[in-house]
Structures are given as C-alpha cells and as structure tokens.
C-alpha cells in the first residue's frame, strides 16, 4: 500500500515539475518569436502545473481516514478536482479559439517557422516522455487523478505534434510561391487545435460531475457485482451502486429469509472486486415483510 502511495506521489510530482519547465520554455519562446500557438502551449503547461499541484494535494486528502465530520472519507475530492481541471482546460481552449479567430481576421501572424520548429521538436519528445512514464505508472497504480494527468499529457503531446507539423508546413510555404499564406499558419493551427481539444476536457468534466451526483458507475464495476449476485441467486435489481473517487459504494437489499447470511455475501463480493482499482464500501440490509 505504502509503495503504491509513494509511486502515485512521485508520478504527480514528476508531472508538476515537467509542466513547470514546459510552461517557462513555452511562454518565453512564444513571446520571442510572437507565436500564438507556442504561447498557448506554454499557457496550457502553466495551467497543467497548477492543476498537477492541485492533484498532488488531492491525492493526499483522499487517503485521509474517515472522521466524525467526514464519516465516509474524502473520496469526493477526486472527482471534484477532475471537474475543476476539465473546466479550466475548457476555458483555456475557448480563449485560445477566440484569439485565433481574431488573428485570422486581422490578416494572420508572421512567425519565424525555423525557430518554432526547434521548440516544437523538443516539446513533442518531452511531452511524449512524460505521457509514457505516466502510462507506465498507471499499469501499477490506478487512480482517477493519475488517469486525468495522463489524459492531460496526451493532449499536450498531440498538441505539440500538431504544432510541429503545422510549422513544418509554414516553413515549406515560406520557401514556395505561396509564401503570402504562411502568416495564416499560426492562427489556423490554433483554431483547429482548440476546436478539436475542447471535447476532451468537456467529457472529463461531465464524467466527474456524474460521479459527484452519484450516477451509476462504469460497466466494468456493475457487471462484476451483478455476476456475484447471480452466482448466489440474487437479482441485479437488488443492488444499487455509485462510484465516488476511489470508493465503490454498493447497497444490497436482501430478502427477509437471508437473515444471517449478509457477512458471507459481503466477503464473497469483496473477493471478486479485489482486482478492480476501487475501495468497495458494501451496505446490506434485509427487507421486512
């Protein structure tokens, strides 16, 4: 247990440090060559840094034991942080989209494509390295916070790859007979990237809000519990479930003639859920005729 906690903290710390480095480099380089896309990349990394620090704090809060004030623990902090991350990234994408449209209407932006290519190449390698590392950690320690971090770095990796491709095209345009169109490469890339990536944080936010509203958990959890109930002669309609952060809450209504068998059923369910990345909280009550 302590090893997995240390691994999660290390992964979140690496993510925060990397985001800080990319933020500083991206904003400095973007201002130097006056590139809207690279400025967005740096701003996104700065937001990633703040959100990574928030995730690191949330990971510690979630693991705190239950108290009289929080009898069910603080598992709700996890989807709350993910919802905040999704909303902030959505806002960044919307602001970038508006900036790109304004730049297009103003006649584009002249950017040094060769200097931009240097930054984009380094950014692709760095972002991909962090994403691969978080994916490796995710195979050993699964949590909603790590999954959100991994998605965040995947977005940054694809963004950097798109920037590299776009500036490659811009450099080619500068050397060709269509050099006058090169000024539109930077805002056009920003337009396409913002419009595409806004879907990812929106989905992230919706999923987190559903979890906070105690919606039904993903099928991988419900199917596992239903299989256990079917094996002991109980119907799926006799159970209600909700996932809240690292906790899977399971409420089972037993027939009156099942009195005295609840502990054995609870043990059976716990054994079947051992392989899932959740902490089951099982509540069993008997129906009274």
Secondary structure, 3 states (H helix, E strand, C coil): CHHHHHHHHHHHHHHHHHHHHHHHHHHHHHHHHCCHHHHHHHHHHHHHHHHHHHHHHHHHHHCCCCCCCCCCCCCHHHHHHHHHHHHHHHHHHHHHHHHHHHHHHCCCCCCCHHHHHHHHHHHHHHHHHHHHHHHHHHHHCCCHHHHHHHHHHHHHHHHHHHHHHHHHHHHHHHCCCCHHHHHHHHHHHHHHHHHHHHHHHHHHHHHHHHHHCCCCCCHHHHHHHHHHHHHCCCCHHHEEEEEECCEEEEEEEECHHHCCCHHHHHHHHHHHCCCCCCEEEEEEEECCC
